[in-house]
Amino acid sequence: MNLIYNFSAGPAMIPKDVLYQAKTELQNWNHMGCSVMEISHRSKEFIQVALEAEKDLRDLLNISDSYKILFCQGGARGQFAAVPMNLLGNFKETDYINSGYWSNCALVEAKKYCIPKNISIKKTENGKNFLLKPSEWNISNNSAYIHYCPNETIDGMSIYEEPNFKNKIIVGDFSSFILSRKINVENYGLIYAGAQKNIGPSGITIILIRKDLIGYASKISPSIFNYHTISKYNSMFNTPPTFSWYLSGLVFKWLKKQGGIKKIEALNQKKSNLLYQIIDNSDFYINNIDKRNRSQMNVVFHLYDSKLNDFFLKEAHNVGLNALKGHYIVGGMRASIYNAMPLEGVQSLAEFMLYFEKKYG
């Protein structure tokens, strides 16, 4: 089998070492003669899996005991609804920072439960798109919380300055950002993240919530989206996605073996810089995002001659560089280089980009 590098935006690449371990344990996990996905989620063996996953995640992100970690279902889209149903309290208004496709999706969903203020922060200057810094956001005085998405996977844009508003609950959709770089969890009231980027396979959603914010769900909140209910039953009110939970735990252990967040952040910076340098030194490839807001996770670019797009994708696929097609909304190319993408994969893409430009530019 030829070596394949998978640049999919999600479900995304999982570390090879993790896949190999899962493969070897698939039919005889923990010497039990069956798979981990075949045992009860309430068994002492699986409880140990859950406890280790939580501990490793706390270690990686330096999460204090003032936060509860919940392992849920429904993806980030489920949280688009769960957040207002759990955090509104007596408020009606909320602040939604609109930086791109996914933050706008969260805003649209929130309209069913509250009155979200659409705070657009995407601007253009000298032909480059950029995002306003948190200090420039037009925050309301009387809002239940502030919701934002630090990395827009489709737009290829990130907010690297962490918001820190006194007496305000900050909610972050960290689905494509979590575990990629250091964050100060204490700045946030709630962080949620779908697993299928940097955590593990799709099917599980991780929530970090400050304990004092639990217990205020509206009466219309379904039990499986009620943070109090989920917390009370230690994320096992209903049967959880056990295999996704197990595999996410393996990813956490893999990350710790790599040296933790500090090491992986430096590697992510190196990987993205490699691609952006090629783009910046070229008239053949175009990226219209200001350097301060370029995503390290999702490098988007266009070919100057759009007629070559399909040929670029075909040639890339032929040499083992897969899933580089940009989202249909924006077109072009997108290289998603999450934690599991090795430096060698990005180097291979860089070499191909140089070759393709030299041959067809």
C-alpha positions in Angstrom: 0.0 0.0 0.0 1.4 3.4 -1.0 1.8 6.0 1.7 -1.3 8.2 2.0 -1.6 11.6 3.7 -5.2 12.5 4.6 -5.9 16.3 4.7 -9.6 15.8 5.4 -11.2 18.6 7.5 -13.2 16.2 9.5 -13.6 13.4 10.2 -9.9 13.9 10.1 -6.7 11.9 10.4 -6.1 9.9 13.6 -2.5 9.2 14.7 -1.2 6.0 13.1 0.1 4.7 16.5 -3.4 5.1 17.9 -5.0 3.3 15.0 -2.4 0.5 15.3 -3.1 0.0 19.0 -6.9 0.0 18.4 -6.4 -2.6 15.7 -4.4 -4.9 17.9 -6.9 -4.6 20.8 -10.0 -4.7 18.6 -11.0 -8.4 19.3 -9.3 -8.9 22.7 -9.3 -5.6 24.6 -7.8 -5.7 28.1 -7.5 -9.5 27.8 -11.3 -9.8 28.0 -11.8 -11.8 24.8 -14.0 -9.1 23.3 -13.8 -5.6 21.9 -14.0 -2.5 24.1 -17.1 -1.6 22.1 -18.8 -4.8 23.3 -18.7 -4.2 27.0 -21.0 -2.3 29.3 -20.3 1.4 29.8 -21.0 0.8 33.5 -18.5 -2.0 33.9 -15.4 -1.3 36.1 -13.2 -1.8 33.1 -14.8 0.9 31.0 -15.2 3.2 34.0 -11.4 3.0 34.2 -11.2 4.1 30.5 -13.4 7.1 31.2 -11.4 8.1 34.3 -8.1 7.9 32.5 -9.4 9.9 29.6 -10.6 12.6 31.9 -7.3 12.7 33.9 -5.2 12.8 30.7 -7.3 15.6 29.3 -7.0 17.6 32.5 -3.2 17.1 32.4 -2.9 18.3 28.8 -5.0 21.4 29.2 -4.3 22.1 32.9 -8.0 22.0 33.8 -8.7 22.8 37.4 -11.2 21.0 39.7 -13.5 24.0 39.3 -14.4 22.6 35.9 -16.5 19.5 35.0 -15.6 17.5 31.9 -18.5 16.0 30.1 -18.4 13.4 27.3 -21.5 13.9 25.2 -23.2 13.1 21.9 -24.7 15.3 19.2 -21.6 17.0 17.9 -20.9 20.8 18.0 -24.3 21.4 16.3 -26.0 19.8 19.3 -24.2 22.3 21.5 -25.4 25.2 19.3 -28.8 24.4 20.9 -27.6 23.1 24.3 -25.6 26.2 25.2 -28.6 28.7 25.2 -30.9 26.1 26.8 -28.4 25.7 29.7 -26.9 29.2 30.2 -29.6 31.7 29.5 -31.0 31.9 33.0 -33.2 34.9 33.3 -31.6 36.6 30.3 -33.0 36.8 26.8 -30.1 38.4 25.0 -26.7 36.9 24.1 -23.7 38.0 22.1 -22.6 35.9 19.1 -19.2 36.8 17.6 -19.7 36.1 13.9 -16.3 35.3 12.3 -17.3 32.8 9.6 -19.4 29.9 8.6 -19.6 27.9 11.9 -20.0 30.8 14.2 -22.9 32.0 12.0 -24.4 28.5 12.2 -24.3 28.7 16.0 -26.0 32.1 15.8 -28.8 30.9 13.6 -29.5 27.9 15.9 -29.5 30.2 19.0 -32.3 32.3 17.5 -34.7 29.4 18.4 -34.0 30.0 22.1 -32.8 33.6 22.7 -32.1 36.9 21.1 -28.6 36.7 19.8 -26.7 39.9 18.9 -24.9 39.4 15.6 -21.4 40.9 16.2 -19.6 40.6 12.8 -15.9 40.9 13.2 -14.7 39.8 9.7 -13.2 42.8 7.9 -11.2 43.4 4.7 -8.3 45.8 4.3 -5.9 46.0 1.3 -7.5 42.9 -0.2 -6.9 40.8 2.9 -9.5 39.5 5.3 -8.9 39.8 9.0 -10.8 39.5 12.3 -11.2 42.1 15.0 -9.4 41.5 18.2 -11.5 40.7 21.3 -10.8 44.2 22.7 -12.5 45.6 19.6 -15.7 43.5 19.9 -18.9 45.5 20.4 -20.1 43.5 23.5 -23.5 44.2 25.0 -23.9 45.2 28.6 -26.8 42.9 29.3 -26.1 39.5 27.6 -26.2 36.1 29.2 -22.9 35.0 27.5 -20.5 35.7 24.7 -20.2 32.9 22.1 -17.3 32.7 19.6 -15.4 30.2 17.5 -11.6 30.6 17.5 -11.0 28.7 14.3 -13.2 28.8 11.3 -12.3 25.6 9.3 -14.1 26.6 6.1 -12.8 30.2 6.0 -9.3 29.2 7.2 -9.3 32.0 9.8 -8.3 32.0 13.5 -8.5 34.3 16.5 -5.4 33.8 18.6 -6.0 36.4 21.3 -8.1 34.9 24.0 -11.1 36.9 25.1 -11.1 38.0 28.8 -14.2 40.1 29.7 -14.8 40.7 33.4 -18.2 39.4 34.7 -19.0 37.8 31.3 -19.4 34.1 30.5 -17.3 33.2 27.5 -18.4 30.2 25.5 -16.0 28.8 22.9 -16.6 26.3 20.0 -13.2 24.8 20.0 -14.0 21.8 17.8 -11.0 22.4 15.4 -8.8 24.3 17.9 -8.7 22.3 21.1 -5.4 20.5 21.9 -3.6 22.3 19.0 -2.1 25.0 21.2 -2.1 26.3 24.8 -5.2 27.9 26.1 -6.2 29.4 29.4 -9.3 27.4 30.3 -9.9 29.7 33.3 -10.9 32.5 30.8 -14.0 30.5 29.8 -17.3 29.5 31.3 -17.7 26.7 28.8 -15.7 25.2 26.0 -17.2 22.5 23.7 -15.5 20.5 20.9 -16.7 17.9 18.4 -14.1 15.1 18.4 -13.5 14.6 14.7 -10.6 17.1 14.3 -8.0 16.8 17.1 -9.6 14.5 19.6 -10.7 11.2 18.0 -13.5 9.8 15.8 -16.8 11.5 15.3 -19.6 10.6 17.7 -18.4 12.2 20.9 -18.4 15.8 22.0 -16.3 17.1 24.9 -17.5 19.9 27.2 -15.5 21.8 29.8 -17.9 23.7 32.0 -17.3 25.7 35.1 -19.2 23.9 37.9 -21.1 27.0 39.1 -22.8 27.2 35.7 -24.4 23.8 36.0 -28.0 23.5 37.1 -29.7 26.3 35.2 -31.1 24.4 32.2 -34.5 25.5 30.9 -37.5 23.2 31.2 -37.5 22.6 27.5 -34.0 21.2 27.5 -33.9 17.5 26.6 -32.3 15.4 29.3 -29.4 14.4 27.1 -28.6 18.1 26.6 -29.1 19.1 30.2 -25.6 19.7 31.7 -26.9 19.0 35.2 -28.3 15.6 34.2 -25.2 14.7 32.2 -22.9 15.7 35.1 -25.0 13.9 37.7 -24.6 10.6 35.8 -20.9 11.2 34.9 -21.7 11.4 31.2 -23.5 8.1 31.3 -27.2 9.1 31.6 -27.7 7.3 28.3 -25.3 4.8 26.6 -22.4 6.9 25.5 -20.3 6.3 22.3 -17.9 4.0 24.1 -15.6 3.3 21.2 -15.2 7.0 20.4 -14.5 7.6 24.1 -11.9 4.9 24.2 -10.2 6.0 21.1 -10.2 9.7 22.3 -8.5 8.4 25.4 -5.8 6.8 23.3 -5.2 10.1 21.5 -4.8 11.9 24.8 -2.1 9.4 25.8 -0.5 9.8 22.4 -0.4 13.6 22.8 1.3 13.2 26.2 3.9 11.0 24.7 4.6 13.6 22.0 5.5 16.1 24.8 2.1 17.6 25.4 0.5 20.8 24.1 3.7 22.9 24.1 5.5 20.5 21.7 2.4 20.0 19.5 1.8 23.7 19.2 5.4 24.3 18.0 5.0 21.5 15.5 1.7 22.9 14.2 3.3 26.3 13.8 6.1 24.7 11.8 3.7 22.8 9.6 1.5 25.7 8.7 4.5 28.1 8.2 5.9 25.7 5.6 2.7 26.0 3.4 2.2 29.7 3.9 5.8 30.4 2.9 5.2 28.7 -0.4 2.0 30.6 -1.0 3.5 33.9 -0.1 6.5 33.4 -2.4 4.2 32.5 -5.3 2.0 34.2 -7.8 0.5 30.8 -8.6 -1.2 30.2 -5.2 -3.3 32.8 -3.5 -4.4 33.2 0.2 -6.3 36.4 0.9 -6.1 36.2 4.8 -4.1 38.6 6.9 -1.1 36.8 8.5 -2.4 37.6 12.0 -5.5 35.5 11.4 -4.3 32.6 9.3 -5.4 29.3 10.6 -2.7 26.8 11.6 -5.2 24.0 11.4 -6.8 24.7 8.0 -4.6 26.2 5.3 -6.9 27.5 2.5 -5.7 28.7 -0.9 -6.7 29.1 -4.5 -4.9 28.6 -7.7 -4.4 31.8 -9.8 -5.8 29.8 -12.8 -9.0 28.2 -11.4 -9.1 26.0 -14.5 -6.3 24.0 -13.0 -8.2 23.2 -9.7 -9.5 19.8 -10.7 -6.2 18.8 -12.3 -4.3 19.9 -9.1 -6.6 17.7 -7.0 -6.3 14.7 -9.4 -2.5 14.9 -9.5 -2.2 15.4 -5.7 -4.4 12.3 -5.2 -2.3 10.3 -7.5 0.8 10.9 -5.3 -1.1 10.1 -2.1 -2.2 13.6 -1.0 -5.9 13.2 -0.4 -8.9 15.3 0.6 -7.5 18.7 -0.5 -10.6 20.0 -2.1 -11.9 23.2 -0.4 -15.4 23.5 1.0 -18.0 24.0 -1.7 -18.9 27.4 -0.2 -15.5 28.9 -0.8 -13.9 26.5 -3.4 -10.2 26.3 -4.0 -8.0 24.0 -1.8 -7.9 23.3 1.9 -5.1 21.4 3.7 -6.3 20.5 7.2 -3.2 19.8 9.2 -4.5 18.8 12.6 -2.3 17.3 15.3 -2.3 13.8 13.7 -0.8 15.1 10.4 2.9 14.5 10.6 5.5 17.0 9.4 6.4 14.6 6.6 2.9 14.8 5.2 3.0 18.6 5.0 6.5 18.4 3.5 5.2 16.1 0.8 2.4 18.6 0.1 4.9 21.5 -0.1 7.1 19.6 -2.5 4.1 18.8 -4.7 2.9 22.4 -4.7 6.4 23.5 -5.9 6.5 20.8 -8.5 3.0 21.6 -9.8 3.7 25.4 -10.0 7.0 24.8 -11.8 5.3 22.5 -14.4 2.0 24.4 -14.9 2.7 27.9 -13.7 
